[in-house]
Amino acid sequence: MINYIKNMFANDELVSVKTVKRTAATETRGRKTLSKKQRILNLLLKGENVAWSTIQNRFELESPRAMIDTLRAEGYMIYGNRVNGKKYYRIGAPTRAIVAAGIKALYGTRFKYNNHSVSVRKSELIQLTPSQSLGWGVYLPISAFI
């Protein structure tokens, strides 16, 4: 039995194995970090008021207002309130008045789309041949084909 064990380890050799050193750049474990914009949005989406100073200190921003304006430009309805001289931000749903003002700014009336006020220059029109249209001499704006 002892000879069997000796023979088992008799042909043992020291084998050198090449190891690869891992660097931080090639590390693939864990989650990617969220951007500051996404973290601020997540904080606002909790539904609570967030102070200007909290955003500045926690996320190391020089101007939290610039980040809030960026989020507003992306379509998030972020309200700013002053309470005891401090600026607070919160996210919410737009009021009916804000929606009506947006529709009025886009379409010229707060009730419906007014198709009588739409004008197209003749230079922007192209004439379709009878084979391309259902009627005779139909004009369509060029933007309809873009």
Disulfide bonds with the S-S distance in Angstrom:
none
